[in-house]
Amino acid sequence: MYKYDNYDQAIVDARVAEFRDQVNRRMAGEITEDQFKPLRLMNGLYLQLHAYMLRVAIPYGTLDSRQMRMLAHIARKYDRDYGHFTTRQNIQYNWIKLEECADLLEELASVEMHAIQTSGNCIRNISSDQYAGAAADEVTDPRPWAELLRQWSTFHPEFSYLPRKFKIAVIASPEDRAAMRLHDIGLELVRKDGELGARVFVGGGMGRTPMIAPEINPFVKADDLLSYIEACLRVYNRYGRRDNIYKARIKILVHEIGADEYRRQVAEEFAHVKTLGIDPPLAELERISAFFAAPAFDAADVEPDRSDPDFAVWLDQNVKPHKQAGYAIVNISLKPIGGIPGDASSAQIDVMADLAEKYSFDELRVTHAQNIVLPHVAKRDLYAVWQALRDADLANANLDLISDIIACPGLDYCSLANARSIPIAQKIATRFADAERQRDVGELKLKISGCINACGHHHAGHIGILGVDKKGVENYQLTLGGSGAEDVSIGKITGPGFDEDGIVDAVEKAVEKYRELREGDERFVDTYRRVGMDPFKEAIYG
Amino acid sequence: MVEFRYRDDEVTEQPSVTLDAFLDQSNASAVRLEPDDDARKLIPFLDRLTLIEVAFPKFRDGRGYSSARILREAGYTGELRAQGDVLVDQIAFMRRCGFDSFAPEGSLNPEAVERALSTYDQYYQKAADAAVPVWKLRHG
């Protein structure tokens, strides 16, 4: 894990002091709410329906037990004893008091954490693969590159007032666990002639105009990366649309001028930027990489005892192969049937921190599917880990099943939402509560957004649900066939929307149709792709 | 009105002209860039310019930051002024992009500006100012 040096710490500490000053000026009336808004937003502080919401950055979703315990402490001391893990691998607190915010940030800074650029029209927290450093299929650990980008993007003087927010994801595996091509910039690290570099995709995103990012460069060398990304951003900052907030993301620019023209402009800008000496020497990437060296794996390769049937079910569903023999990746589902997707109590957060410290080389990850990962668990310890999770109501064996739902906070919290998301997630999960039925249905990624901004990634759901406001009544549209993985696609709308109970019925009908039509080991999305929309439409509306 | 200036030379008295007027064979030595003007069009003429004023009609519109860097990267050494809806908390970023004078529409508290400029001692990235980025401090 990356550790701050004096420079990193000084920058984060200075931010706390600056924000304290900004809050004081706001409370004294020296600046207006309109002037304060972009400042608080760059510190992840939103004014929501009921209170301030604070979003804390978890860079590339990686944290240690000390940091995890701090998140629990903050939930207890400053919030209502829980936190909400988000689709961008961050955590949000929903009930924050403005006057306590600087103290909270100071506590975060004491464990090398912050809320810098977790909102606002700037470069947001860099996201990555939750299995980084543990996945068998990765060409390298993507996190050192993500950390390099984190530092470069932090308080970037030219790119803090972009046309719109800007999200970057870095992966290093052919299997995409981070929805890489649905980001403003997606980087896939690859090896070419023995040298590491990045495939660069630009202009993906969800929201009201979902787009899959086209490849803009097949290979950017490590020591050109920052210059190249700076060129990508400069073209966007100069020419991205500012006349319409809904057309301001980079995907619209790339779409309107075309990938070829955007590529040409970036190449021209890069030729200039490269002469400025903004790229750190490779020694900096090596320095950062040293923090991510593999832990001292030494466990014998023993298969766990499967005699406890509940454990065996969880093992098959939530535990994934590790690149190191004798180890496994443990997924902790934050999706209990009837619960709020992504929420965890302070007590649960503490339990996960303890398990990471004892069994996972002190590491945890947050996933974009709003779950937690213990990346390096010895197979001999899996039963003990499962028992501890079970005792904390954290052993939900539903990873990637229909009840492992991504949902935005929706109208229960969010001032942008048109409809509630959480109750829909709860009703669908409850409808499919039968564990055997869920497992029979198999991998099915269901994602719910409470408005067109698509924070719940509905476009990328095998089944997606979008809440809209129809003449003052909540209405839910259904989409099928989306994916945020390496088989990336945008879901298609089935037809007219439904009310709250109707959408649950419609989902069930679609699932039953799949069970009827599937061949071999096809997943829901495979069957949909083979047979198309019509049979599903008939089942749902017929 | 110029409220903050970080240069020792004389203030240019000549009023600034628009980019179009300047390119139309003007002999002016002061020019004003609007957010959608292409700063690169000035590159052939930087030697004879003593003031470039970059307009910020709305503080949220960040195009002027790129304009400033492009001019400094091209070797412009004259006065580079941010004019318009400029907020205290933007001045540090603007200084890093190469601005050295500020004419904010609303008056700014000089103490707050001083505080904003002295908040950070370290910077992660190389920009248009003289600050040495952290990676260079780490590796020499």
Interface residues (C-beta under 8 A of the other chain):
Chain A: D5 Y7 D8 A10 I11 A14 A17 E18 D21 Q22 R25 E30 I31 Q35 P38 L39 N121 Q151 W152 T154 F155 H156 P157 E158 F159 S160 Y161 L162 P163 L226 R234 N237 R238 R242 H272 L276 G277 I278 P280 P281 A283 E284 R287
Chain B: P35 F59 R60 D61 G62 R63 Y65 S66 R69 E73 L87 V88 D89 Q90 A92 F93 M94 R96 C97 N109 A112 R115 A116 T119 Y120 D121 Q122 Y123 Y124 Q125 K126 A127 P133 V134 W135 K136 L137 R138 H139
